[in-house]
């Protein structure tokens, strides 16, 4: 009986060693599968991409890159809100790229070829800076006058004003401030200037120099 138990125990140990050996062998012989994509694959229709305020607030598991309150933090947080940081997206209203530029705004800063713009990441970054410089010049007196005030529970900051101007144009920001917070422009997705003023408040945008003639 003891001999039987000993043999049974030995068999169990042997089977265990064999199983370990097989697993190790498989690990060494595993090869990664490579999926090839047909180079002729083309998406004919533009991607309709929209990130509403409600969608972003609900998607807590997806966060933009955290770069603090630096200028890069401002830039990337705004880009994430606009397009999830996608350089090549076009939404249903025809706004383009990482920062979702409209064609009329692109013309103001000297860009006429929207196809070139959409496919040139460096050009998009330069356009973002140029547009900030122009908006900061347009709002320069409003930044001095209204910075630090509180409307609708929102403290007015330079970065909040510039973000709202990116959303709705500097004219909408002026209307909001002159009205004491009563006139609240909303974009096509129903996002008001107040949302951007609150969300992007307190970033360091001192890097941006006001420039009336900012162009690419």
TORKOL-4160 file (C-alpha; in steps of 0.2 Angstrom, whole numbers, padded with zeros to 4 digits, m for minus):
216
<pt num="1" X="0000" Y="0000" Z="0000"/>
<pt num="2" X="0014" Y="0012" Z="0005"/>
<pt num="3" X="0023" Y="0007" Z="m0012"/>
<pt num="4" X="0007" Y="0012" Z="m0021"/>
<pt num="5" X="0006" Y="0029" Z="m0013"/>
<pt num="6" X="0024" Y="0032" Z="m0017"/>
<pt num="7" X="0022" Y="0028" Z="m0035"/>
<pt num="8" X="0006" Y="0038" Z="m0037"/>
<pt num="9" X="0015" Y="0053" Z="m0029"/>
<pt num="10" X="0029" Y="0051" Z="m0041"/>
<pt num="11" X="0018" Y="0050" Z="m0056"/>
<pt num="12" X="0009" Y="0067" Z="m0050"/>
<pt num="13" X="0026" Y="0075" Z="m0049"/>
<pt num="14" X="0032" Y="0069" Z="m0066"/>
<pt num="15" X="0016" Y="0075" Z="m0074"/>
<pt num="16" X="0019" Y="0092" Z="m0066"/>
<pt num="17" X="0036" Y="0093" Z="m0072"/>
<pt num="18" X="0031" Y="0088" Z="m0090"/>
<pt num="19" X="0017" Y="0102" Z="m0090"/>
<pt num="20" X="0030" Y="0115" Z="m0084"/>
<pt num="21" X="0042" Y="0109" Z="m0098"/>
<pt num="22" X="0028" Y="0111" Z="m0111"/>
<pt num="23" X="0023" Y="0128" Z="m0106"/>
<pt num="24" X="0041" Y="0134" Z="m0106"/>
<pt num="25" X="0044" Y="0127" Z="m0123"/>
<pt num="26" X="0028" Y="0136" Z="m0130"/>
<pt num="27" X="0035" Y="0152" Z="m0123"/>
<pt num="28" X="0051" Y="0151" Z="m0132"/>
<pt num="29" X="0043" Y="0145" Z="m0148"/>
<pt num="30" X="0029" Y="0159" Z="m0148"/>
<pt num="31" X="0029" Y="0170" Z="m0163"/>
<pt num="32" X="0020" Y="0187" Z="m0164"/>
<pt num="33" X="0007" Y="0188" Z="m0178"/>
<pt num="34" X="0009" Y="0203" Z="m0190"/>
<pt num="35" X="m0007" Y="0210" Z="m0198"/>
<pt num="36" X="m0003" Y="0219" Z="m0214"/>
<pt num="37" X="m0015" Y="0233" Z="m0220"/>
<pt num="38" X="m0018" Y="0235" Z="m0238"/>
<pt num="39" X="m0010" Y="0252" Z="m0244"/>
<pt num="40" X="m0024" Y="0255" Z="m0256"/>
<pt num="41" X="m0037" Y="0256" Z="m0241"/>
<pt num="42" X="m0045" Y="0273" Z="m0242"/>
<pt num="43" X="m0059" Y="0281" Z="m0231"/>
<pt num="44" X="m0069" Y="0291" Z="m0243"/>
<pt num="45" X="m0080" Y="0300" Z="m0230"/>
<pt num="46" X="m0073" Y="0312" Z="m0217"/>
<pt num="47" X="m0074" Y="0307" Z="m0199"/>
<pt num="48" X="m0088" Y="0315" Z="m0190"/>
<pt num="49" X="m0080" Y="0318" Z="m0173"/>
<pt num="50" X="m0088" Y="0328" Z="m0159"/>
<pt num="51" X="m0084" Y="0329" Z="m0141"/>
<pt num="52" X="m0098" Y="0337" Z="m0131"/>
<pt num="53" X="m0096" Y="0343" Z="m0113"/>
<pt num="54" X="m0108" Y="0330" Z="m0107"/>
<pt num="55" X="m0098" Y="0316" Z="m0116"/>
<pt num="56" X="m0082" Y="0322" Z="m0109"/>
<pt num="57" X="m0088" Y="0323" Z="m0091"/>
<pt num="58" X="m0095" Y="0305" Z="m0092"/>
<pt num="59" X="m0079" Y="0298" Z="m0100"/>
<pt num="60" X="m0069" Y="0299" Z="m0083"/>
<pt num="61" X="m0058" Y="0284" Z="m0088"/>
<pt num="62" X="m0051" Y="0294" Z="m0103"/>
<pt num="63" X="m0040" Y="0308" Z="m0098"/>
<pt num="64" X="m0029" Y="0321" Z="m0108"/>
<pt num="65" X="m0010" Y="0321" Z="m0105"/>
<pt num="66" X="m0008" Y="0329" Z="m0088"/>
<pt num="67" X="0005" Y="0343" Z="m0090"/>
<pt num="68" X="0000" Y="0354" Z="m0076"/>
<pt num="69" X="m0005" Y="0372" Z="m0079"/>
<pt num="70" X="0010" Y="0376" Z="m0091"/>
<pt num="71" X="0007" Y="0382" Z="m0108"/>
<pt num="72" X="0009" Y="0364" Z="m0115"/>
<pt num="73" X="m0004" Y="0359" Z="m0103"/>
<pt num="74" X="m0016" Y="0372" Z="m0109"/>
<pt num="75" X="m0012" Y="0367" Z="m0127"/>
<pt num="76" X="m0014" Y="0348" Z="m0125"/>
<pt num="77" X="m0030" Y="0350" Z="m0114"/>
<pt num="78" X="m0038" Y="0361" Z="m0126"/>
<pt num="79" X="m0034" Y="0349" Z="m0141"/>
<pt num="80" X="m0040" Y="0334" Z="m0131"/>
<pt num="81" X="m0057" Y="0343" Z="m0128"/>
<pt num="82" X="m0058" Y="0348" Z="m0147"/>
<pt num="83" X="m0053" Y="0332" Z="m0155"/>
<pt num="84" X="m0045" Y="0320" Z="m0143"/>
<pt num="85" X="m0029" Y="0326" Z="m0150"/>
<pt num="86" X="m0032" Y="0319" Z="m0167"/>
<pt num="87" X="m0023" Y="0329" Z="m0181"/>
<pt num="88" X="m0033" Y="0321" Z="m0195"/>
<pt num="89" X="m0051" Y="0322" Z="m0190"/>
<pt num="90" X="m0065" Y="0333" Z="m0198"/>
<pt num="91" X="m0081" Y="0335" Z="m0188"/>
<pt num="92" X="m0099" Y="0336" Z="m0195"/>
<pt num="93" X="m0098" Y="0355" Z="m0196"/>
<pt num="94" X="m0082" Y="0354" Z="m0206"/>
<pt num="95" X="m0070" Y="0359" Z="m0193"/>
<pt num="96" X="m0053" Y="0353" Z="m0195"/>
<pt num="97" X="m0038" Y="0344" Z="m0186"/>
<pt num="98" X="m0032" Y="0343" Z="m0169"/>
<pt num="99" X="m0038" Y="0360" Z="m0163"/>
<pt num="100" X="m0054" Y="0360" Z="m0174"/>
<pt num="101" X="m0051" Y="0375" Z="m0185"/>
<pt num="102" X="m0065" Y="0383" Z="m0196"/>
<pt num="103" X="m0060" Y="0388" Z="m0214"/>
<pt num="104" X="m0064" Y="0406" Z="m0211"/>
<pt num="105" X="m0052" Y="0407" Z="m0196"/>
<pt num="106" X="m0038" Y="0398" Z="m0206"/>
<pt num="107" X="m0040" Y="0411" Z="m0220"/>
<pt num="108" X="m0038" Y="0425" Z="m0207"/>
<pt num="109" X="m0021" Y="0418" Z="m0202"/>
<pt num="110" X="m0016" Y="0414" Z="m0221"/>
<pt num="111" X="m0020" Y="0396" Z="m0224"/>
<pt num="112" X="m0030" Y="0393" Z="m0239"/>
<pt num="113" X="m0027" Y="0375" Z="m0243"/>
<pt num="114" X="m0037" Y="0365" Z="m0230"/>
<pt num="115" X="m0031" Y="0348" Z="m0237"/>
<pt num="116" X="m0013" Y="0353" Z="m0234"/>
<pt num="117" X="m0017" Y="0359" Z="m0217"/>
<pt num="118" X="m0026" Y="0343" Z="m0212"/>
<pt num="119" X="m0011" Y="0333" Z="m0217"/>
<pt num="120" X="0003" Y="0344" Z="m0210"/>
<pt num="121" X="0004" Y="0342" Z="m0191"/>
<pt num="122" X="0018" Y="0355" Z="m0189"/>
<pt num="123" X="0007" Y="0368" Z="m0199"/>
<pt num="124" X="m0008" Y="0364" Z="m0187"/>
<pt num="125" X="0003" Y="0368" Z="m0172"/>
<pt num="126" X="0009" Y="0384" Z="m0180"/>
<pt num="127" X="m0009" Y="0389" Z="m0184"/>
<pt num="128" X="m0014" Y="0386" Z="m0166"/>
<pt num="129" X="0000" Y="0398" Z="m0160"/>
<pt num="130" X="m0004" Y="0411" Z="m0173"/>
<pt num="131" X="m0023" Y="0411" Z="m0169"/>
<pt num="132" X="m0019" Y="0413" Z="m0150"/>
<pt num="133" X="m0008" Y="0428" Z="m0154"/>
<pt num="134" X="m0021" Y="0436" Z="m0165"/>
<pt num="135" X="m0035" Y="0433" Z="m0152"/>
<pt num="136" X="m0024" Y="0439" Z="m0138"/>
<pt num="137" X="m0021" Y="0455" Z="m0147"/>
<pt num="138" X="m0040" Y="0457" Z="m0150"/>
<pt num="139" X="m0044" Y="0454" Z="m0132"/>
<pt num="140" X="m0029" Y="0463" Z="m0125"/>
<pt num="141" X="m0039" Y="0477" Z="m0116"/>
<pt num="142" X="m0052" Y="0465" Z="m0110"/>
<pt num="143" X="m0039" Y="0454" Z="m0102"/>
<pt num="144" X="m0032" Y="0469" Z="m0092"/>
<pt num="145" X="m0050" Y="0475" Z="m0088"/>
<pt num="146" X="m0059" Y="0459" Z="m0083"/>
<pt num="147" X="m0045" Y="0447" Z="m0077"/>
<pt num="148" X="m0049" Y="0442" Z="m0060"/>
<pt num="149" X="m0068" Y="0446" Z="m0060"/>
<pt num="150" X="m0081" Y="0433" Z="m0057"/>
<pt num="151" X="m0096" Y="0430" Z="m0067"/>
<pt num="152" X="m0108" Y="0416" Z="m0065"/>
<pt num="153" X="m0097" Y="0409" Z="m0052"/>
<pt num="154" X="m0082" Y="0408" Z="m0065"/>
<pt num="155" X="m0066" Y="0418" Z="m0062"/>
<pt num="156" X="m0061" Y="0427" Z="m0077"/>
<pt num="157" X="m0043" Y="0422" Z="m0082"/>
<pt num="158" X="m0032" Y="0425" Z="m0098"/>
<pt num="159" X="m0031" Y="0407" Z="m0102"/>
<pt num="160" X="m0050" Y="0405" Z="m0100"/>
<pt num="161" X="m0053" Y="0420" Z="m0111"/>
<pt num="162" X="m0041" Y="0413" Z="m0125"/>
<pt num="163" X="m0049" Y="0396" Z="m0124"/>
<pt num="164" X="m0067" Y="0403" Z="m0126"/>
<pt num="165" X="m0061" Y="0414" Z="m0140"/>
<pt num="166" X="m0054" Y="0398" Z="m0149"/>
<pt num="167" X="m0072" Y="0390" Z="m0147"/>
<pt num="168" X="m0082" Y="0405" Z="m0152"/>
<pt num="169" X="m0071" Y="0419" Z="m0158"/>
<pt num="170" X="m0065" Y="0434" Z="m0148"/>
<pt num="171" X="m0081" Y="0444" Z="m0152"/>
<pt num="172" X="m0092" Y="0431" Z="m0142"/>
<pt num="173" X="m0080" Y="0433" Z="m0127"/>
<pt num="174" X="m0081" Y="0452" Z="m0128"/>
<pt num="175" X="m0100" Y="0451" Z="m0128"/>
<pt num="176" X="m0100" Y="0440" Z="m0113"/>
<pt num="177" X="m0089" Y="0451" Z="m0103"/>
<pt num="178" X="m0098" Y="0467" Z="m0108"/>
<pt num="179" X="m0114" Y="0460" Z="m0103"/>
<pt num="180" X="m0108" Y="0455" Z="m0086"/>
<pt num="181" X="m0110" Y="0437" Z="m0090"/>
<pt num="182" X="m0128" Y="0438" Z="m0097"/>
<pt num="183" X="m0124" Y="0434" Z="m0116"/>
<pt num="184" X="m0117" Y="0416" Z="m0117"/>
<pt num="185" X="m0113" Y="0411" Z="m0135"/>
<pt num="186" X="m0115" Y="0392" Z="m0138"/>
<pt num="187" X="m0107" Y="0382" Z="m0152"/>
<pt num="188" X="m0115" Y="0370" Z="m0164"/>
<pt num="189" X="m0114" Y="0356" Z="m0150"/>
<pt num="190" X="m0122" Y="0367" Z="m0137"/>
<pt num="191" X="m0106" Y="0371" Z="m0128"/>
<pt num="192" X="m0106" Y="0388" Z="m0120"/>
<pt num="193" X="m0091" Y="0400" Z="m0119"/>
<pt num="194" X="m0093" Y="0399" Z="m0100"/>
<pt num="195" X="m0088" Y="0380" Z="m0101"/>
<pt num="196" X="m0072" Y="0384" Z="m0109"/>
<pt num="197" X="m0069" Y="0399" Z="m0097"/>
<pt num="198" X="m0071" Y="0387" Z="m0082"/>
<pt num="199" X="m0062" Y="0372" Z="m0089"/>
<pt num="200" X="m0047" Y="0381" Z="m0095"/>
<pt num="201" X="m0045" Y="0394" Z="m0082"/>
<pt num="202" X="m0028" Y="0397" Z="m0073"/>
<pt num="203" X="m0016" Y="0391" Z="m0086"/>
<pt num="204" X="0000" Y="0400" Z="m0090"/>
<pt num="205" X="m0002" Y="0408" Z="m0107"/>
<pt num="206" X="0011" Y="0422" Z="m0105"/>
<pt num="207" X="0021" Y="0413" Z="m0118"/>
<pt num="208" X="0009" Y="0420" Z="m0131"/>
<pt num="209" X="0013" Y="0438" Z="m0137"/>
<pt num="210" X="m0002" Y="0448" Z="m0144"/>
<pt num="211" X="0000" Y="0450" Z="m0163"/>
<pt num="212" X="m0012" Y="0460" Z="m0174"/>
<pt num="213" X="m0005" Y="0453" Z="m0190"/>
<pt num="214" X="m0001" Y="0435" Z="m0184"/>
<pt num="215" X="m0001" Y="0424" Z="m0200"/>
<pt num="216" X="0007" Y="0408" Z="m0206"/>
